Amino acid sequence: LHFRWLSAARKAALVRLGLASLAIQPREDVRPKAPAIRNFVEFRRLEPVREDLPVVLLAAGRGVRMKSARPKVLHEAAGRPLIDHAVAAARAFLAGRPGSRLVVVAGAGREELIPHLAKTAPEAVVVVQDPPRGTGDAVRVALPALGDARRVVVLAGDVPLLTAGTLV
């Protein structure tokens, strides 16, 4: 496929991510002294990942904008806490991957969140981010619980509309 509209930087990024291969071919319509080239990008069809693929749910946020003492991920949507929706999507995603695990990063409000997860998601490994220093630090805190996984899926714990279909 020839994608003339992709910039060179975007083509290079696709190649680095393994989503495309770049073939540089000489153009036939120019003189030999002017070595103009055309870039062709071929998108690869990605095979489903069958390896150990843990899911990290980020649930350490304080939820300051919600103006509530309750942890943000425990607020309800459609009759269930937000974290329960994310856990359900993660479980469905992990169903075909034996050996994969669910890691939840708790921070602010963990006194309420950890007992809730013990009841609703006993298979989840809970790690604590203290003090909360942002998303990147939350993933860093989860690293020891991930083992030697080469890839990981990182999800926000406060997104109730996630499904296994949106994660594939």
KAKA-V970106 format. One record per backbone hydrogen bond with DSSP energy under -1.0 kcal/mol. CO is the residue of the C=O (numbers start at 1). NH is the residue of the N-H. If there is no record, write none. Layout:
[[CO:NH] [CO:NH]]
This chain:
[[1:41] [7:11] [8:12] [9:13] [10:14] [11:15] [12:16] [13:17] [14:19] [14:20] [15:18] [19:44] [21:42] [23:40] [25:38] [31:34] [34:36] [36:27] [38:25] [40:23] [42:21] [54:153] [55:103] [56:155] [57:105] [58:157] [60:108] [63:66] [64:67] [71:74] [72:75] [73:83] [75:82] [77:80] [80:77] [81:85] [82:86] [83:87] [84:88] [85:89] [86:90] [87:91] [88:92] [89:93] [90:94] [91:95] [94:97] [97:100] [101:55] [102:125] [103:57] [104:127] [105:59] [106:129] [107:110] [109:112] [109:113] [110:114] [112:116] [113:117] [114:118] [115:119] [116:120] [117:121] [121:124] [125:104] [127:106] [134:138] [135:139] [136:140] [137:141] [138:142] [142:145] [143:146] [146:149] [153:56] [155:58] [159:162]]
